[in-house]
Amino acid sequence: MTEASIEKRLVEGVKKLGGMCLKFVSPSMTGVPDRLIITADGKVIFAELKTETGRLSKIQKYTIGEMQKRGADVRVVKGLAEVKQLLAEIEGRSKPDEV
């Protein structure tokens, strides 16, 4: 599964749960996560999406680390299974449903 199709599933899933899943771009800083999720109840989660075998670049590791040091909820989501897991968490379920 491609990173684009994984991203599409996340966007669709967050929208179904009443949230927003915005493309996150920062012209002045590289290595920022792909998506900014705002849940229906206002929780903010940054998500960097990868395929099951994808790896973070050095700048992504650095930027994500700096964000987390400041208290940001940043997730590296690898593959469809982890998308389902994150959506289940957002919805308040302990396990993802089968799709």
Buried (B, 14 or more C-beta within 10 A) or exposed (E): EEBEEBBBBBBEBBEEBEBBBEEBEEEEEEBBBBBBBBBEEEEEBBBBBBBEEEEBEEEBBEBBEEBEEEEEEBBBBBBBEBBBBBBBBBBEEEEBEEE
